[in-house]
């Protein structure tokens, strides 16, 4: 048998293995095996996905758009876009969604197109279909009583079920809901096979069931599993061969799940549970970064291979030993040689077959017969319009075997550069170019060279635009991320920063932490515990910057909590990580929470810990050297950036093509995968980037920058619909949805929604896109007016007032989600709200607001995020005050010697070149100034402790502010760009060092300013 069954042997004891030694990683460690006693972990490890030999041994993805294929015998719906694809015992099923439903929450899928396997010469012992329920009315011989079963089997349009073969199934809910009762008894038949297979859904209490009657008495019965997904059931009837029997559908219940659904009752000589159709099993053949192929097997020699990919408007079906049939209305089908087209309910499909295949349109659809020794494949293409058939045909025959997504961080350009490579095989001809679709976050607000076609598809993510080729390149802006900003400084004309308030609130925090045990400070599970640990680290960080006397004490507690999470001692029951064996290669934290043992929310949970490790490492290099390697391993669990690492799947929680992460674990057969909290996802990328920077791991940091740049773009498109706010014609969300909501809180493959998994309150719905507040969230400040609009919309809905009072939101979610998001684009507005709270002695003016208050005042001191200025140090960022003054802040963990500042060429503004040689945060707005420069009336401030400086001038010699050093500037003009180089000299003019280069556009008009530089 070619297929390899990957099984997990569960020989886990009731407690951790006695005698097992921790696996050391630096000073950290983890448990070599998971503990016993966890149902969640046992269920995950017990999954036995079918993997073909071609892909056996690869670490299995868990959080992808297609991983329901690994989690279930049959995959459910795979949202490839523009197609939705499923598989069942008959073959492949393809939906072509066209537009929004009335609520604007999901696309109308319309009727599916089936591509069915055909067995031309069935064997003598072939399966016998006893009832497939593809009847408009109950056939002669069926006796129907009561209301439950109506006039005939239900259509999938009336009541959808996952795994229905064909268009109908026997379904007791369709005619009166849970309360309808009755029975439907079929005609007598002779039992001639040893087993009867059937697909069953519905309630599990036994009051709704299907029975096998012999001599009028039930000898077998089956019930559902409180699910709409049809599950395979097998009756052993070998002892009844030759006897007469009848099938009876019974619904005697009126409560919840008071119904049963049945499809494909088949007599067979096979004992193993089947699918109810010719194709018995579904396995994973291969996968790439945005494509997947599954194998649908009839037996060892006969199968269908189905290949799909994100953005690819095709389904490739390759056959071994089987012919195909496509049921459809013959009036809507047209066959011309080896190409056919089908239109149903406004949806047009094209069928492309091999040259020698015979396609014929008949009464029940299109039949495809392949020559005995010829090629056997069919390509189903989705047509944007019928006139686009020539375009689709051009690329139809290149079937993708692999897809690869790679990236590079280029800080000179201020961007993450990504490449997309498709390796395809030509089924016909020689061309291996594919027609690849791209979403709005890829083709707008990016730098790309996509040759976009006029043809495009509507999609729930906006316009899906097409480009042909084998390799593609897209670049997203990345202008740096800092771990934090220094202590606030007073700003003239802005609400006052009061150090005494920070001191008092820190005193209260220290008092509260001192009362807690170490276990309480670190928490008990991977979500609430990791969240509590990061908050402790943030409070300590604030204490360090505020020079609070308890900072060393807070540091000790923070490092103690993180060390607890990053080590395992035999017998320990929580706050540690354990290794999952292959094929579910993973490193999972305990105690699990919210399904994290099954890979749900892993990046949310572990992002807290990676960010906490980076913040600690900023202050304590010794701690980082000891525990950083283990923290790096934790980060790999959700974002493994090394393709050849066999311990983790590649980019576990990130979907490169969709541009965002998935939190939904193994995916849902009906809904696909999903993500709720974008801010926690972005935090995970910030943690990866900052920890990689702290460790000096350039590849890890670049992966974090990639995720940060790409996902922040996707968040603004698909959660916030920012472009639609600016111009309704560019909206991603449906007009019916936008009439009620200003953003989406949960984005699923199936739909978008204004809700959360835990609450429907607006402050929670919006808030999970805004928390936790910290300095890395600068992406929320790129468009201050837009983020103010979103925060105001939240407050109006939460307080149910047209003009809400921010103080009424309180000091919990009101502080974090209510006003925190505005801190990065409108910091003075937030500090003004805090000043108002202090004047009115409102609840917001209290210790619970410490972090948001601190962040707002640090942002006020430097100004709002400014993405038009950046430097070639990734851990730096630029900020702009209302008067135009620009500040730079930088963290230089690797002691980088050279650095260049850059500006967006589309904006005439000053830039600064500097060298940062000291470790730690280089302050960009407080401390002793080392240079103030002016360019065309725009002030640029570069301030710090002497480790930051800049140049901007017309050449000549100037005196540095650092004692006993002088600068001499030299000009070089090339292609209209002026490069100024500062060389350090002593007072006698002898050269003692070299500074960084600085570029200005000498083609601009206006006076050039002069300035000094220090290095």
Protein Blocks (a to p, Z undefined) as FASTA:
>chain_A
ZZacdddddfbdfbdcehiacddehjbccdfbdcehilklmmmmmpccdddfklgoiacd
fbbcklmmmmpmbebjadebjadcdddfklccddddfbdcfkopaccebjadddddddfb
acfkbccdfbgoiafbdcehiacedjknombdcdfklpgcehiacjbdcdfklnnpjmlg
cdddddddddfbfbdcdddedjfeopaccdddeehiafbdcddehiabdcdddddfklmg
oiacddddddfbfbehiacddehiaddfbfbdcehpablbdcdfbdcfkbccddddfblm
bccdddddehiacdcdddehiacdddddfklgccehjaccddeehiacdddddfkbccdd
dfkbccddddfklccdddddddfbfklmmmmmmmmmmccfbdcddddddfknopacdddd
dddddfbhjbfcdcddddfklmgoiacfbdcdfbdcddfebpadddedjbdcdddddebj
afbdcdddddehiacddfklmmmmmmmmmmmmmmpcfklmnojbfklmmmmmmmmmmmmm
mmmmnopaklmmmmmmmmmmmmmmmpccehiaghpadddddfkbccdddddeehlmnopa
klmmmmmmmmmmmmmmmmmmmlmmmmmmmmmmmmmmmmccbfklmkbcehkllcfknopa
cfklnopfklopadfblmlmmmmmmmmmmmmmmnopaklmmmmmmmmmmmmmmmmmmmno
mmlmmomklpfbdfklmmmpgbdfbdcfkbccdddfkbccfklmmmmmmbccdfklmmmm
mmmmlmmmmmmmmmmmmnopabdcfklnojmlmmmmmmmmmmmmmmmlmmmmmmmmmmno
paklcfklmmmmmmmmmmmmnopcdfkbccfbfbbcddddfkopacdddddfkopabdcd
dddfkbccdddddddfbgcjddfkgcjdfbdcdeehiacddddehpaccdddeedjdddf
behiacddddddeehiacdddddddfkopafbdcddddddfkbgcjdddddddZZ
